[in-house]
Every structure is written in C-alpha cells, then in structure tokens.
Amino acid sequence: MNAPQKVGIGTPLSRVDGVAKVTGEAKYAAEYHVPDLLYGVTIVSAITKGRIIAIDEEAARAVPGVVDILSHLNRPKHAWLNRSWKDQLQIPGEPFKAFHDDRILFNAQPIAVVVAETFEAARFAATLVDVTYEAEPHNIDFEASLAEKFLPGPGKKRDTYHPPKNHGDAEGAFAEAPLQLTAEYHLAVEHQMQMEMHASTVHWHGDGTVTIYDKVQGSQTSQGLVASAYGLGAKNVRVVNAYVGGGFGGALRPQWQLQVATMAAIHLERSVRVVMTRSQMFSHGHRPECTYQIKLGADADGKLTAVLGDATTSTSRFEYNMEDIVTWGMINYACPNIQGSYAIAPRDTYTSADMRAPGAATGMTMFEIAIDELAYKAGIDPLAFRLLNYSDIDNMSRKPFTSKALREAYDEGAERFGWARRSAEPRSMKEGRELIGWGVATGLWEANFMKTSASAKLTANGHLEVASATSDIGTGTYTVMVQVAADTLGLSPDSITARLGDSDLPTAPVEGGSWGAASTGAAVQLACQSLAKQLLKAADKIEGRALHGVGSVEELEFAGGEMISRDDPSRRVGLLDAMRAGGLDAIEAQETASPGIGGMISLATKARNTHSAVFVEARVDEDLDQVRITRVVIAVAAGRIINPKTARSQILGGVVMGIGMALHEETMPDKALGKWINHSFGEYHVPAHADIEEIEVIFVDEPDPEVTSLGVKGLGEIGIVSVAAAVANAIYHATGKRVRSLPITVDKLLAA
C-alpha cells in the first residue's frame, strides 16, 4: 500500500495569506482600530545641522482638536545611556534618540509632533508650528566626505567590521601581470521605498501596558527598544507586526516614528498613531553611497593572478555603518594574491542602512563589471572567462563550500538564454535602430541560519497551529511555516494555521539576511517532530497496536493524516485516532533551532553561500541612448526550494530591484541645502511595469544536507545580486560604451 500524496516541501502552494491580503482582511501597522485614538503628525527639521533656538506653538495649539505638542522641551523621560537604546542589529556609535535635545543632526530630523483628535487637525496644526534655528555648516557631498574617511581604530567597537583575509603579494603580482585593469566604480544612494510607509499605532491600555502595531521586520526588536529606552519593562510591551508591506532592510531596525508615537502615548496616557509621510520616508536609512577602486591582474591566458579592492561607503556622523564590499570578489574567483580594504566616510545625513543584499549588491555588482572589462581585454568570452577562473572553494577564507552548483547555473542559464549565439564584438548585434547587447554576471550571497524558536499545537479536531515571533515581510513566511508543518506531520495545509509577527510568540530574530525560511522552517520542523513523538507514544494505546515496536518517528512516514510504517505501509494509524486513544484533547511543543555544536563546527570549517548566474539582453536606441531590458534569465543555486511558486516571486522581485539599481534608482543630494532633492515617487524612479519585460527563473538542483536541517539556503537577497552588473555588461556589449557609475542614465551614456 502506497502512502497518500501530501502537499509539503517542494509544492508550488499559493500563499496562505493571499486571500487576506487581496480582500483587505490583512491589517498593517496604521490600520488597526484602537479606541480613543489620537493622531500624531511629525514636524521635521528644515535645516541639516545646528540647533533649535525656539518653537512657537501658539497658532498650532489654537486649532480645534489639538491635544498637545511634544518636542525636546516637554517629552517624557527616556534613557540616557546608549546601551538602553540597542536594537537587535545595533551598530557602533550613538543611536539616534528622537526629541533628545536641541541638536539637529540631519535634514528632516523629527523635532516635534502635533497630537490631535483627528489626523486632519494634526496635519493642519503642524503647518502652523514655527521653528527658529541656528544653522551650522553641513556636508552631505560624498566626494567631499572622502577627505574624512576612516575606519574606527582598535580602541573603538567595530561590530559590523569584518576585515578581509588577504593572501599572497597582490601588489607585486599585479605589477608583473601582462593583463591589467585599474578602474573606479560608483553607486549612488538608494532608498528602500517600501509600499507601506513606516507607522506605529500605540494602544495605551491604562494599566501600565501597551500593545504596539509597528512597521518593523522584527516585533521583538521593537519590543526590546521601547521597553528599555522608556522604562516600561519587556513584560508590559507587546509588539505586533503580523503583516509588513515591504521591508528590504529599511525596517530591520525600529524607525523614529516608533519613538515619537511611544513618547506621545506615555505623555498623554492615551493611544497614539504616527505615520511617516512619503517624503519623511527619505529621512532614515538608505543604501550607502560607494566608491570602489578595483585592480585586476591576469596572465596571458586570462587566469587571475592579482585582485585588489579598496572601497569607501557613506555613513552618518553619529553611527558607523560598515558593509562588506570588497570581500565578495575575493571569495568567488580563484586567485593566489588578493588584497582588500575599506573605509567609511561620514556626512550629515541619517545613518546609511542595510538594503537588500547589503554589501554584496554593491560590491559584487561593481566587481562583476570589472571582471567583464578584463575578459574583453583578454579577448575571452565573458562567460568562458568566469569559468576559467572558477573556484571550488571560498578563495578568501580557503574553506570548502557546503555546496556550490554555480557551474550548473552557468550551464542551465546559458542554454536557456541562448548565449552560444552571441556575437563577440560590441555593437555587432542590431535590429532596426536598436543595438542589442548580451551580458552576464555572477551572484553571491550568504546562506545564513539564526537561532529561532517555534511552537506547534495539534487539537483533537485535527487543526494544527504553528507559531513564531518571526516576521513575514512579503517573502512568504506564513506559507513556508504551513508547508514545513504539512510536510512534517502529513496534514493538509487547509488544516494548518501559522501565527507570526507578535512579540508574545516564541523568540525569533528580525527577518532579514535571507535566513527566515531556513531558520523559521527548521524551528517549525523541530516543534512538529516533537508532536510526532507524542503521537507515536499515544498510538501504542490503540487496539491492535498497529505501530507497536516502531522505535522512532524516523521509521514512519507522515501522510494523509496518518503515521505509516516505512517498512510495512499496511501498518498505519491516524493521528487523531492516536490522540483519542491517548485521551488527548491537544498536544503541543515548543522547540528552538540553532546551529548547535554540529552546525558551529560546520560553520567554522565550511563556507555557506548561494550563487546565481544572470544573463541579460539590453536594447539601446542608437540615436537616443534609451535602454530597454527585454530579457533576463537568472539561474539560482540556493539549496532546497520549499515553494517554487513563492520562491520564483522572490527572485522576480530581486531582479526588478536590480534593474532599478542599474537604470533608475538614485537619491540626489542638494549639497547647498543638505537634503535629498527627489523625495517622492514622482521623482525617485523605481521600475514600472513598462520597464519590465521577460524574466525567466531557473532553480538549479543543489542538495545540501549540511547547510540546515531542511537543506534550505534562502532566496531573499540572491535575486538582486549582480543583476545590475549583467545589465551594465549588456549595455557595453550593445554600445561599446563602458559606464562605471550606477545608475546608467541617458546622460551618462551620451557622455561616454
């Protein structure tokens, strides 16, 4: 007798939260109904650096419905020590504290909030508040900030600094190399620009406790910050983020609207909601601006002999945000002599922050453009050049990979794209007035795993609930939890509910770094396996004892709501039959998944990464230099794929963001005023439907039992890495013009 079919890991299941989202049932941070709610509208600074001299509130307070106006002059007490303001991804320096004092650290800094009975009253009154400043000289010019670049010395905490592991004599090998490339690359500032704006609804319960509905990628990081910074205590603070309308790293750390709403609620002892405007969404973290000097040396046959990289990224003056920029190329290609260094350049902006694939999306993109340049110098096909310099180990750490199916990704992607039909010479492919270019690039990201807890509860009516404080930022975590549970216990997804995004649930880290599916999935699997053990024990009380003698759940297949002996499929017991026999109304368990001692040993001795091969077709109008991206094929090697349908969506989103990085996204500074000029969707360009044509996603078979218990590596970041490089390389092949500054806009192509 065969086991029944089950819907589990590997099934293209539609999102279990899909109906809630399209019907409006899913609630986001600013949509919860809270009784007796007040509305706060934040006033932000009109200068970039200096002090607040006076705040004239008289006209604003006269507006009907205004309850109060808070600023540094009358805010409730908050913690002074920096350690009380730590979030889960705290970086070195002094964290920003809203309304802390009269100092202005960046343009559009929150300085006051008008709280009123209606949003309209608060918004109008906010326009009447008159602030007097004493301005000081500022700088947001990245080029000027390079004169101040530094790397915090040994005496300062450097939590986010990971020094490159240099090998050999890179300078000497470069000097002797017959093939050389020296080039400098640049990436402009990008903002995450999620659809859902940052919002916090603080429900004041009147008994010293609060429930906060927050736009954040980790409920427990907001809980910890609020409890510590405002002295409320963790047990009195519950944070809910059941649905998050996009994160992309912009909500990894709690943003300032949470501080403003919390202060207002404490001060007034009433519930308060604060929502950032779209313009204010540009007042916090962003992908750091970067300049990257790359030197590559190769022998006459095209084999790399020297890799040197020196990068500088932007940060604020009060925190030290450092991204691994130079390590990625050092990891990916075989080369005996490698050397990397980087620094940070402070300027008078908010702290730069993680944005999808931080470090890699910047560093690997620029490095892949440089690799392409050297391939042309060597007279070697760009794909063949990458294969020639392929490394079977992490070339920087010299560790073997748990798995690396990049060769297979190259092969499958090239075959599907038709790379063999490519004409080698730039400007040699044309249709009508459009030049056609084909480009390739390699993607690389980390396969992360974080300590995560989950619970599982099965009731006698056949319903299973799995829960974790983890977040779903649009990546499909609800669906992943349901599928892993269905796979582990052999239940129908329709009988399973996933709960997440609540600080009261089992402990989980913020959702980011592509670790969500691997970590949360592993925790859910462990919790469900604990239920399986309880069910097997209860099954022995069934008349006939069909499973008597089965020593462990590993000897069973769970499918169709039954436990089935692998050795003899005729021996089977229904899960609910076992519960009834054992007199159990419900069984539950909570487990924690972590790297563990075995995982720690593997982490110390092996590299864990995802890989991709990106192929792009670009068409460039010969007269106007207008670019169209007409085809993308991306082949991804990322371990076991839990859900091919939602996984494909993840990669599609990453590719679109990569096209945005290549051609559209750029936050422009007004150096005189010290502010971002294009702080709206009307002027900050992201790809629209008309910009996106054919995208094909391939998942390469890559079994990996070492990386996690599920063999899952994560997909959130790998989809964007090096897409922009493949676009840039395709544009070069089409036009013969090499643009080293992203985004590649029409003016840059015209000037090239």
NUDREN-654455 format. One record per residue (C-alpha): residue in one letter; x, y, z negated. Coordinates in steps of 0.5 Angstrom, whole numbers, padded with zeros to 4 digits, always signed. Each point is the difference from the previous one (the first is absolute). Layout:
// NUDREN-654455
AXYZ...
This chain:
// NUDREN-654455
M+0000+0000+0000N+0003+0007+0002A+0000+0006-0004P-0005+0005+0001Q+0002+0006+0004K+0002+0006-0004V+0001+0008+0001G+0006+0001-0003I+0007+0003+0001G+0001+0001+0008T-0007+0001+0001P-0002+0007+0004L-0005+0001-0005S-0004+0007+0001R+0001+0005-0006V-0004-0002-0006D+0000+0007-0002G-0002+0002+0007V-0008+0001-0001A+0001+0004-0006K+0005+0005+0004V-0005+0001+0006T-0006+0001-0004G+0003+0005-0005E-0001-0005-0006A+0007+0000-0001K+0002+0006-0004Y+0006+0005+0000A+0003+0004-0006A-0004+0006+0002E-0007-0004+0001Y-0001-0003-0007H-0007+0003-0003V+0002+0003-0007P-0005+0003-0005D+0001+0007-0002L+0006+0001+0005L+0004+0006+0001Y+0004+0002+0007G+0007+0003+0000V+0003+0004+0006T+0007+0001-0001I+0004+0006+0001V+0007-0001+0003S+0006+0005+0001A+0000+0005+0005I+0008+0000-0001T+0005-0005+0001K+0005+0002-0006G-0001+0004-0006R-0004+0002-0006I-0008+0001-0001I+0000+0007-0003A-0007+0001-0001I-0007-0004+0001D-0006+0005+0001E-0006-0005-0001E-0006+0005-0002A-0003+0000+0007A+0000-0007+0000R-0003-0001-0007A-0006+0004+0002V-0002-0005+0006P-0006-0003-0003G+0001-0008-0001V+0008+0001-0002V+0001-0003-0007D+0007+0001-0001I+0007+0002+0004L+0006-0004-0002S+0008+0001+0001H+0006+0000-0004L-0003+0005-0004N-0005-0004-0003R+0001-0007+0002P-0001-0006-0006K+0007-0002-0003H+0004-0005+0004A+0006-0004-0001W+0007+0004+0001L+0005-0006+0001N+0001-0003+0007R-0001-0007-0003S-0007+0001-0001W-0002+0002+0007K+0003-0006+0003D-0004-0004+0005Q+0002-0007+0003L+0004+0003+0006Q+0003+0006-0004I+0006+0002+0003P+0006+0004-0003G-0001+0008-0002E-0005+0003-0004P-0007-0002+0002F-0005+0006+0002K-0005+0002-0005A-0006+0004+0002F-0001+0006-0003H+0006-0001-0005D+0003+0007+0000D+0000+0006+0005R+0005-0002+0004I-0001-0001+0008L+0004-0006+0003F-0003-0001+0007N-0005+0004+0004A-0008-0003-0001Q+0002-0002-0007P-0006-0001-0004I+0000+0006-0005A-0008+0001-0003V-0006-0004+0001V-0007+0003+0000V-0005-0004-0003A-0008+0001+0001E-0007-0004+0000T+0001+0000+0008F+0005-0001+0005E-0002+0006+0004A+0000+0004-0006A+0007-0002-0002R+0002+0001+0007F-0002+0007+0001A+0003+0002-0007A+0006-0003+0002T+0001+0005+0005L-0001+0006-0005V+0006-0002-0004D+0005+0005+0001V+0007-0002-0002T+0006+0004-0001Y+0007-0003+0002E+0008+0002-0001A+0003-0004+0006E+0007-0002+0001P+0004-0002+0006H-0002-0007+0002N+0002-0005+0005I-0004-0006+0004D+0005+0000+0006F+0003-0007+0001E+0006+0003+0004A+0002+0005-0006S-0001-0005-0005L+0005-0005+0002A+0005+0005-0003E-0002-0002-0006K-0001-0007+0001F+0003-0005-0006L-0001-0007-0003P-0001+0000-0007G+0006-0002-0004P+0001-0006-0004G-0002+0004-0006K-0007+0001+0003K-0005-0005+0000R-0001-0003+0007D-0006-0005+0000T-0001+0001+0008Y+0007+0000+0002H+0003-0007+0003P+0007+0001+0002P+0001-0003+0007K+0005-0006+0000N+0006+0002+0004H+0004-0005+0004G+0007+0000+0003D+0003+0006+0003A-0006+0003+0004E+0004+0007+0002G+0006-0004+0002A-0004-0005+0004F-0004+0006+0003A+0006+0004+0002E+0003-0006+0004A-0007-0002+0003P+0000+0000+0008L-0007+0002+0000Q-0002+0005-0005L-0007+0004-0001T+0000+0006-0005A-0007+0003-0001E-0004+0004-0005Y-0008-0001+0000H-0005+0004-0004L-0007-0002-0002A-0005+0006-0002V-0004+0000-0006E-0007-0004+0000H-0006+0000-0005Q-0004-0007-0001M-0006+0004+0001Q-0005-0006-0002M-0007+0001+0002E-0002+0000-0008M+0002+0006-0003H+0003+0000-0007A-0005+0000-0005S-0001-0001-0007T-0007-0001-0004V+0001+0000-0008H-0006-0003-0003W+0000+0003-0007H-0004-0005-0005G+0000+0004-0006D+0003-0005-0005G+0008+0002+0002T+0000-0005+0006V+0000+0002+0007T-0001-0004+0007I+0003+0003+0006Y-0001-0001+0007D+0006+0001+0003K+0003+0000+0007V+0006-0004-0001Q+0004-0006+0002G+0000-0003-0007S-0005+0001-0005Q+0005-0002-0006T+0005+0005+0002S-0005+0006+0000Q-0003-0003-0007G+0007+0000-0003L+0002+0007+0002V-0007+0003-0002A+0001-0004-0007S+0007+0002-0001A+0000+0007+0002Y-0006+0003-0003G+0000-0005-0006L-0006-0003+0001G+0003-0007-0001A-0001-0006+0005K-0006-0003-0003N-0004+0006+0001V+0001+0001+0007R-0003-0005+0006V+0002+0002+0007V-0004-0003+0006N+0002+0000+0007A-0004-0005+0003Y+0001+0003+0007V+0005+0004+0003G-0001+0004+0006G+0008-0001+0003G+0006+0001-0004F+0006-0001+0004G+0004+0001-0006G-0003+0007-0001A-0004-0003-0006L+0006-0004-0003R+0001+0005-0006P-0006+0004-0003Q-0001+0006+0003W-0001+0007-0003Q-0008+0000+0000L+0000-0005-0005Q+0004+0004-0005V-0005+0006+0002A-0006-0004-0001T+0002-0003-0006M+0002+0006-0004A-0007+0004+0002A-0003-0006-0003I+0004+0000-0006H-0001+0007-0001L-0008+0001+0001E-0001-0007-0002R-0004-0002+0006S+0000-0004+0006V+0004+0004+0006R+0002-0002+0007V+0005+0003+0004V+0001-0001+0007M+0006+0003+0005T-0002+0004+0006R+0003-0003+0006S+0005+0006+0000Q+0002-0002-0007M+0002-0007+0002F+0006+0003+0003S+0002+0003-0007H+0003-0007-0002G+0005-0006+0002H+0002-0001+0007R+0005-0004+0004P+0006+0004-0001E+0004+0003+0006C+0006-0003+0002T+0006+0001+0004Y+0004-0007+0001Q+0007+0000+0004I+0002-0007+0003K+0006-0002+0003L+0001-0007+0003G+0006-0003+0003A+0000-0007+0004D+0005-0004+0004A+0000+0000+0008D-0005-0006+0000G-0005+0004-0005K+0001-0003-0006L-0001+0005-0006T+0007+0001-0004A-0002+0006-0004V-0006+0003-0003L+0000+0007-0004G-0006+0003-0002D-0001+0007-0004A-0007+0002-0002T-0003+0006-0004T-0007+0001-0002S-0004+0005-0003T-0003+0000-0007S-0002+0006-0005R+0004+0004-0005F-0004-0004-0006E+0001-0007+0002Y+0005-0004+0004N-0004-0005+0005M+0005-0004+0004E-0001-0005+0005D+0004-0006+0003I+0001+0003+0007V+0007-0003+0002T-0001-0007-0002W-0005-0003+0005G+0005+0000+0006M+0006-0002-0004I-0005-0006-0002N-0003-0002+0006Y+0007-0001+0005A+0006-0004+0000C+0006+0005-0001P+0006-0001-0004N+0001+0007-0002I-0006+0004-0003Q+0000+0006-0004G-0006+0004-0002S-0001+0007-0005Y-0006+0004-0001A-0002+0006-0004I-0006+0005-0002A-0001+0007+0002P-0004+0004-0005R-0005+0005+0002D-0006+0004-0003T-0006-0005+0002Y-0003-0005-0004T+0004-0007+0000S+0000-0004+0006A-0003-0007-0001D-0001-0007+0003M-0004+0000+0006R-0001-0007+0004A+0007-0004+0000P+0004+0006-0004G+0007+0000+0003A-0001-0006+0005A-0005+0004+0004T+0005+0006+0000G+0007-0004+0000M-0002-0006+0004T-0003+0004+0006M+0006+0005+0001F+0005-0006-0001E-0004-0003+0006I+0000+0006+0004A+0008+0000-0001I+0000-0008+0002D-0004+0002+0006E+0005+0005+0002L+0006-0005-0001A-0003-0005+0004Y+0000+0005+0006K+0007+0002-0001A+0002-0008+0000G-0004-0001+0006I-0004-0005-0003D-0008-0001+0000P-0002+0003-0007L-0004-0007-0002A+0006-0004+0002F+0005+0005-0004R-0004-0001-0006L+0000-0008+0001L+0008+0001+0001N+0000+0003-0007Y-0005-0004-0004S+0002-0002-0007D-0003-0006-0003I+0002+0003-0007D-0001+0006-0003N+0006+0004+0002M+0000+0005-0005S-0001-0005-0006R+0003-0006+0003K-0006-0004-0002P-0003-0005+0004F-0008+0001+0001T-0005-0004-0003S-0003+0000+0008K+0002+0004+0006A-0004-0001+0006L+0002+0006+0004R+0003-0004+0006E-0007-0003+0001A-0003+0007-0001Y+0004+0003+0005D-0001-0006+0005E-0008+0000-0001G-0001+0007+0000A+0005+0001+0007E-0004-0006+0003R-0007+0004-0001F+0003+0007+0002G+0003-0003+0006W+0007+0003-0002A+0003-0004+0005R-0003+0004+0006R+0003+0006-0003S+0005+0004+0005A+0006+0002-0004E+0001+0007+0002P-0003+0006-0003R-0005+0004+0005S+0000-0006+0004M-0008-0002-0001K-0005+0004+0002E-0008+0000+0002G-0002+0007+0003R+0002+0006-0003E+0002-0004-0007L+0006-0003-0002I+0000-0007-0003G+0004-0002-0006W+0001-0006-0004G+0003+0000-0007V+0002-0005-0005A+0002+0001-0008T+0000-0005-0006G-0004+0001-0006L+0003-0002-0007W-0004+0001-0007E+0001-0004-0007A-0004-0006-0002N-0002+0003-0007F-0003-0004-0006M-0002+0003-0006K-0003-0002-0007T-0007-0001+0001S-0006-0003-0005A-0007-0002+0003S-0006-0004-0004A-0005-0005+0003K-0006-0002-0003L-0005-0005+0003T-0007-0001-0002A-0005-0006+0000N-0004+0004+0005G+0006-0001+0005H+0002+0007+0000L+0008+0002-0001E+0002+0007-0002V+0008+0001+0001A+0002+0007-0002S+0007+0004-0001A+0001+0007-0001T+0004+0001+0007S-0003+0004+0005D-0003+0000+0007I+0003+0006+0004G-0004-0003+0006T+0005-0005+0001G-0005-0006-0001T+0002-0002-0007Y-0007-0002-0002T+0000-0004+0006V+0006-0003-0002M-0002-0002-0007V-0006-0003+0002Q+0004-0004+0006V+0005-0003-0005A-0005-0002-0005A-0004-0003+0005D+0006-0004+0003T+0002-0002-0007L-0007-0003-0003G-0003-0001+0007L-0006+0004-0001S-0004+0004+0005P+0002+0008+0000D-0007+0001-0001S+0000-0002-0007I+0006+0004-0002T+0001+0007-0002A+0006+0004-0001R+0001+0005-0005L+0005+0005+0000G+0002+0008-0001D-0001+0000-0007S+0005+0001-0006D-0004-0004-0004L+0001-0006+0004P+0007-0005+0000T+0006+0004+0001A+0003+0002+0007P+0005+0005+0003V-0002+0005+0004E-0002-0002+0007G+0006+0001+0005G+0006-0002+0003S-0003-0006+0003W-0001-0004-0006G-0007+0000-0001A-0002-0006+0004A+0006-0004-0003S-0001+0002-0007T-0007+0000-0001G-0001-0006+0004A+0005-0004-0004A-0004+0002-0006V-0007-0002+0002Q+0003-0007+0002L+0003-0001-0006A-0006+0002-0004C-0005-0004+0005Q+0005-0006-0001S-0001+0001-0008L-0007-0001+0001A+0001-0006+0005K+0004-0004-0006Q-0006+0002-0005L-0005-0003+0006L+0004-0007+0000K+0000-0001-0007A-0007+0001+0000A-0001-0005+0006D+0002-0005-0005K-0007+0000-0003I-0004-0001+0006E-0003-0007+0000G+0004-0005+0004R+0006+0005-0001A+0002+0000+0008L+0006+0004-0002H+0003-0004-0006G+0007-0001+0001V+0002+0006+0004G+0005+0003-0004S+0001+0007+0003V-0004+0005+0005E+0006+0000+0005E-0003-0007+0001L-0007+0003+0002E-0003+0004+0006F-0005+0005-0002A-0005+0001+0006G-0008+0001+0001G-0001+0001-0008E+0004-0007-0001M+0006-0003-0003I+0002-0005+0004S+0006-0005-0001R+0005+0001+0006D+0002-0008-0001D-0007-0002+0001P-0005+0005+0002S-0006-0004-0002R+0002+0002-0007R-0003+0007-0001V-0004+0004-0005G-0004+0006+0001L+0003+0006-0004L-0007+0002-0003D-0001-0008-0002A+0006+0000-0004M-0002+0007-0003R-0007-0003-0002A+0003-0007-0002G+0005+0004-0005G-0005+0004-0003L+0003+0007+0003D-0004+0006+0002A+0006+0003+0002I+0007-0001+0000E+0006+0006+0001A+0007+0001+0000Q+0005+0006+0001E+0007-0001+0003T+0006+0004+0002A+0004-0001+0006S+0007+0003+0000P+0007-0002+0003G+0001-0004-0006I+0007-0004-0001G+0000-0003+0006G-0002+0006+0004M+0005+0004-0003I+0006-0005+0002S-0003+0000+0007L+0000+0008+0000A+0007+0000-0002T+0002-0005+0005K-0004+0002+0006A-0003+0006+0004R-0007+0000+0001N-0003+0004+0006T-0005+0001+0005H+0002+0001+0007S-0003+0002+0007A+0001+0002+0007V-0003+0006+0003F-0001+0000+0008V-0003+0007+0002E-0002+0003+0007A+0000+0007+0001R-0002+0004+0006V+0002+0007+0001D-0002+0005+0004E+0006+0002+0005D-0003+0007+0000L-0003+0002-0007D+0004-0005-0004Q-0006-0002-0003V+0001-0007-0003R-0005-0006-0001I+0001-0006-0003T-0004-0005+0004R+0002-0007-0003V+0003-0002-0007V+0002-0008-0001I+0002-0001-0007A+0002-0007-0003V+0001-0001-0007A+0003-0005-0004A-0003+0001-0007G-0001-0007-0003R-0006-0003-0001I-0006+0004+0002I-0006+0000-0005N-0005+0003+0005P+0002+0001+0007K-0006+0005+0001T+0001+0005-0005A+0008-0001+0001R-0001+0002+0007S-0003+0006-0002Q+0005+0002-0005I+0005-0001+0006L-0004+0004+0004G+0000+0006-0005G+0007+0000-0001V+0001+0000+0008V-0004+0006+0001M+0003+0004-0006G+0007-0002+0003I-0003+0003+0007G-0002+0006-0004M+0008+0001-0003A+0002-0001+0007L-0004+0005+0003H-0005+0004-0004E+0001+0001-0008E+0005+0006-0002T-0002+0004-0006M+0003+0007+0002P+0003+0005-0005D-0001+0007+0000K+0007+0002-0003A-0002+0007-0002L-0006-0001-0004G+0003-0007-0002K-0007-0004+0001W-0002-0005+0005I-0003+0003+0006N-0004-0005+0003H-0004-0003-0006S-0006-0002+0003F-0003-0006+0005G-0001+0006+0005E+0008+0001+0001Y+0003-0006-0004H+0000-0005+0006V-0002-0007-0001P-0001-0005+0006A-0007+0000+0002H-0004-0006+0004A+0002+0003+0006D+0007+0000-0001I+0000-0008-0002E-0001-0005+0006E+0002-0007+0000I+0003-0003-0006E+0002-0008-0001V+0002-0003-0006I+0003-0007-0001F+0002-0003-0006V+0006-0005+0000D-0001-0006-0004E+0005+0000-0005P-0001-0005-0006D+0004+0003-0006P-0002-0004-0007E+0006+0004-0003V-0003+0007+0000T-0006-0001-0004S-0004-0006-0002L-0005+0002+0006G+0005+0001+0005V-0002+0007+0001K+0004+0006+0001G-0004+0006+0001L-0002+0004+0006G-0002+0007-0002E+0007+0003+0002I+0003-0004+0005G-0005+0002+0005I+0002+0007+0001V+0008-0001-0001S+0004+0002+0007V-0007+0001+0004A+0003+0007+0001A+0006-0003+0002A-0003-0004+0005V-0004+0006+0003A+0007+0004+0000N+0003-0005+0003A-0005-0001+0005I+0000+0008+0002Y+0007-0001+0001H-0001-0005+0005A-0005+0003+0003T+0003+0007+0001G+0008-0001-0001K-0001+0006-0006R+0002-0002-0007V-0004+0004-0005R+0003-0002-0007S-0005+0005-0004L-0006-0003-0002P-0006+0001+0002I+0002+0000+0007T-0005+0006+0002V+0000+0003+0007D+0004+0006-0001K+0006-0005-0002L-0001-0004+0006L+0000+0006+0004A+0006+0003-0003A+0004-0007+0000
